[in-house]
Amino acid sequence: MNVIDLFCGMGGLALGFARNGFEVTGYDSYRRVGEIFELNAIGKAEVKDLSLQGQVSRPLSVEPLVVTGGPPCRPWSNVNRRPDRYRQAHRDYALLESYFRYVRKLRPEAFLMENVLPVSTDATFLRWKNSLARLYWIESGPIRYSDFGAATSRQRFFVVGFRRGRRVNLAKEFFERLDNHRAPAQTVAQALEYLLPLGYGEMADHHWPNFRTINNYLDKYSENRFGWYRLDPDRPAPSFGSVMKTYILHPYAGNGHGIPQRVISVREAMSIMGFDREFRFPEPMGMKHRYQMVADAVSPVFSSVAARIMRELLYEL
């Protein structure tokens, strides 16, 4: 089965499908996506400006096609929550429509889209949902990654569609089967345990910035204000953005465990999101880009479950 993953980023969504036997081709505007996909055996990835139509073609294979993707969420993120007229003026706003235009063009057997929760009430999303409902069973809802075993309680909005080939609403069945795959969440301590003995750079992507002013803001960390968190080792991590922007402290930093007062490393952020220890970024690659890609990623813990269910349903068609 073929998957076209739009706005693929570092491949968190694609990785789950690759692990479940899908042939994945990713598309993204970031210039190093091909290296990331090749290095981690996800599939192929090409650099494309997905705001332009006509650049992505349906594979020649007769295998069923699935389209996945997570259009950039910045117009709807908590940081950018503004009235609709400002949101729609954001340069990334049109990319939500681009995603659905590609779905209409490629006519896949199924599609899966991820985004932030406010998209669920967006006028563009609702218009496309109504338009595509003539061809697809469509269901949507919030998903919390920790409900499927990840060490992050991040919640995201997922939309799934299946071609109306039978009377059975396979999109509804998809969400019903998800309930059978719930698993206990990992804690931050469990996710980071293998990294505790390692110093800076002793494993791929185990790098963090040297923020010299951390000690000036300990009052913010004590109250978890303004996105400044010291992670609780005994719980899944809350949702957080790029560590370069929201200083997320290591749970054991500066409190007697031999770890200096510091933010979590890129590798530690990846582990919390559910990327395994073999996953890595190509070198050289700046920390800013790596942190941001992790912040934008879908947890592969969840995408593996979603891909498994989608494969089951497509084989049952």
URBELMO-V487594 format. One record per pair of residues at least 12 apart in sequence whose C-alpha atoms are under 7 Angstrom apart, sorted by the first residue. I is the first residue (numbers start at 0). J is the second residue. Records with the same first field share a line. If there is no record, write none. Layout:
I->J ; J
This chain:
0->21 ; 22 ; 62 ; 63 ; 64
1->21 ; 22 ; 23 ; 62 ; 63 ; 64 ; 65
2->21 ; 22 ; 23 ; 24 ; 64 ; 65 ; 66
3->23 ; 24 ; 25 ; 65 ; 66 ; 67
4->24 ; 25 ; 26 ; 66 ; 67 ; 68
5->25 ; 26 ; 27 ; 67 ; 68 ; 69
6->26 ; 27 ; 68 ; 69 ; 70
7->25 ; 26 ; 27 ; 68
8->27 ; 32 ; 292 ; 296
9->32 ; 35 ; 292 ; 296
10->36
11->296 ; 297 ; 298 ; 299
12->297 ; 299 ; 302
13->41
14->41 ; 299
15->299 ; 302 ; 303 ; 306
16->302 ; 303 ; 306
17->41
18->303
19->306 ; 307
22->42
23->41 ; 42 ; 43
24->42 ; 43 ; 44
25->43 ; 44 ; 45
26->44 ; 45 ; 46 ; 47
27->45 ; 46 ; 47 ; 48
28->46 ; 47 ; 48
29->46
30->46
32->44 ; 45 ; 46
33->45
34->281
35->280 ; 281
39->278
49->97
50->94 ; 97
57->105
63->108
64->107 ; 108 ; 109
65->107 ; 108 ; 109 ; 110
66->102 ; 107 ; 109 ; 110 ; 111
67->110 ; 111 ; 112
68->111 ; 112 ; 113
69->112 ; 113 ; 114
70->94 ; 95 ; 98 ; 114
71->91
72->114 ; 115
74->86 ; 89 ; 91 ; 92
75->115 ; 117 ; 118
76->115
96->123
99->127
108->161 ; 162
109->160 ; 161 ; 162
110->159 ; 160 ; 161
111->157 ; 158 ; 159 ; 160
112->157 ; 158 ; 159
113->155 ; 156 ; 157 ; 158
114->155 ; 156 ; 157
115->155 ; 156
116->141 ; 155 ; 156
134->162 ; 163
135->160 ; 161 ; 162 ; 163
136->160 ; 161 ; 162 ; 163 ; 168 ; 169 ; 170
137->159 ; 160 ; 161 ; 170
138->158 ; 159 ; 160 ; 170 ; 171
139->157 ; 158 ; 159
140->156 ; 157 ; 158
141->154 ; 155 ; 156 ; 157
142->154 ; 155 ; 156 ; 157
143->155
144->298 ; 301
145->184 ; 235
146->181 ; 182 ; 183 ; 184
147->180 ; 181 ; 182 ; 183 ; 184 ; 300 ; 301
148->182 ; 183 ; 184 ; 185 ; 300
149->184 ; 185 ; 272 ; 273 ; 300
150->184 ; 185 ; 186 ; 187 ; 190 ; 235 ; 236 ; 271 ; 272 ; 273
151->235 ; 236 ; 237 ; 238 ; 271 ; 272
152->235 ; 236 ; 237 ; 238
153->237 ; 238
173->308
184->235
185->235
186->232 ; 233 ; 234 ; 235
187->231 ; 232 ; 233 ; 234 ; 235 ; 236 ; 271
188->232 ; 233
190->270 ; 271
191->267 ; 270
203->279
204->265 ; 266 ; 279
205->264 ; 265 ; 266
206->264 ; 265
207->262 ; 263 ; 264 ; 265
226->245
227->245 ; 246 ; 247
228->246 ; 247 ; 248
229->247 ; 248 ; 249 ; 250
230->248 ; 249 ; 250
231->250
232->250
239->294
240->294
241->290 ; 291 ; 294
242->290
243->287 ; 290
246->262
247->262 ; 263
248->261 ; 262 ; 263
249->261 ; 262 ; 263
265->289 ; 290
268->293
269->293
272->298
273->298 ; 299 ; 300
274->299
